[in-house]
Amino acid sequence: MQTEFSQIELLTGLIGGLALFLFGMDIMARALKQVAGNSLKSMLERVTGNRLTGLLAGAGITAIIQSSSITTVLLVGFISAGLMSTLQAVPVIMGANIGSTVTAQILAFNVSALALPILSFGFFTTLLARKKATREYGRILLGLGFVFFGMAIMSDAMRPLRSFQPFVEFMASMDNVMLAALIGAGFTALVQSSAATTGILIVMAGQGLITLEPAIALALGANIGTCITALLAAIGHPREALRAALVHTLFNVAGVMIWLGLVDELAMLARAFTQNAEAGAAAVPRQLANVHTFFNVINAAVFLPFTQQFAQIVRWLVPDRAEVVDQASAPKHLNPDFLDVPALAIDALRLETLRLGGLLREMLEAAVPALITGSPLDVDEVRVMDRPVDLLHRHIVAYMQQISKRSLLEAQSTQLIGLIKIANDIEHAGDLIATGMVSSARKRMEEGVEISAATAAVMAELHAEILEALNGVLAALEAEDMHAAEGVRAMKDSFRSLVESFASHEAKRLQADEAKRMQTYTREVDLIETFDDVFKILRRIARTEIALFRDTKNQPD
């Protein structure tokens, strides 16, 4: 009965400790993504054709969020949104494996004694802090405390295993490197956290339950098991995203295959170069952590020159296929995977709002020729162009609502409010064109009114001025540049001068003895008033952008 009780106690200790470990990792990752969200965004923005930059970005991002799987999931989202190519993502994925070794390095310290102090300090910081950012830092410590506490519980639970003969015999079977790697891969795929596998191995090594060689083989297997998360995330996404997940898998599998035959050499290297005042089992956790870092760094260095080849292989495995062209109203950037990192989700909202502005520009470019001299069919086409604007605006508002339900920093709330104001104004400008201008054009045709070439030329100047203002606000939104928005605000005098010139032109034309002069005057003035209303909306957008980019660009995360 005592043996049965001990086994139950062992299982509850292991499962409970693992649950606390994973719970702590989740709390810590969420808080880190909050406070370091803008840093993640900046790192990903710097990823271009430079392989080394991509590698360092991948290592940095994963060191921050403590999960190579999450990094790859984010990359899948970026590729799906068209913000990055598979080729650009390859070095980032390679770097992610390096960043994930930070967890092992931290856990290799004897952290059990720090668990409760860190957990307590993190809890009371979260509870008492007034500032949102300070509370998130408290949550980071709270999560770290749970990670350490979970490891301490697992360590205590595992002590009896040293004299438990079935376990001793099972660990002896771990001399089979391939079997150990498969077990490591299977367990990691199950819990979807290579950090958890590494943490358990470090606990077991510290208790003397596992020697360095099988621990290395299990850690190698964990590198394969962690790929399952990215593969699952790629389901339902564009083929480019699936290719990114395959790059992660191929890179990890190839790296593990290289080292599986060199486990003994890795262990010898670790023992030779790991300086530790303690000997025997006490030194194994640090040796394992160092080996974990070593083989991931070497893998990245070996494969980095072959990023082009990796991209070609996955393109061959997942070839292009004829796909239905996305409708204009379908969002391209609003990926649900970004919602866990509000900074990235808000940036996706900015990019989708930029697309919304692009639809308005297409509408405005087509409007004036159709509405001044076009046929009824041309006018109807302009009216129909407002439909994608309305539909995309709905997607943007729905995504904004999802972001708003997340825990946001003050600066992020400010950004969210500013972006939705801009999106609303863009949609309102589209409505003005689709209702005001189209209605006036229909009346022109019903009344048989023809706008003179001289008047059309004056309208073309106003049209060009509005397009310039729209391009200015979109450029400001794209570059997050308040100076471009200030340029639009400064256009007020030049636009007002054009409107006054048009008023003078109309006053002179009103004196002309022409048929339907009053009807013509009314239709022309209707169009100009709509022009004026659209220009006012664009200046309002510019004012929002100035406040938004002045207030948010200089604020810390």
Secondary structure, DSSP 8 states (H G I E B T S, - for coil): -HHHHHHHHHHHHHHHHHHHHHHHHHHHHHHHHHHTHHHHHHHHHT-SS-HHHHHHHHHHHHHHHS-HHHHHHHHHHHHHTTSS-HHHHHHHHHHHHHHTHHHHHHHTS--GGGHHHHHHHHHHHHHH--SHHHHHHHHHHHHHHHHHHHHHHHHHHHGGGGG-HHHHHHHHGGGSHHHHHHHHHHHHHHHT-HHHHHHHHHHHHHTTSS-HHHHHHHHHHHHHHTHHHHHHHHTTS-HHHHHHHHHHHHHHHHHHHHHHTTHHHHHHHHHHH---SS-GGGGHHHHHHHHHHHHHHHHHHHHGGGHHHHHHHHHHHS---------TTS-SS--GGGGGSHHHHHHHHHHHHHHHHHHHHHHHHHHHHHHHH--HHHHHHHHHTHHHHHHHHHHHHHHHHHHHTS---HHHHHHHHHHHHHHHHHHHHHHHIIIIIHHHHHHHHHHT----HHHHHHHHHHHHHHHHHHHHHHHHHHHT-HHHHHHHHTTHHHHHHHHHHHHHHHHHHHTS--TTHHHHHHHHHHHHHHHHHHHHHHHHHHHHHHHHHHHHTTS--
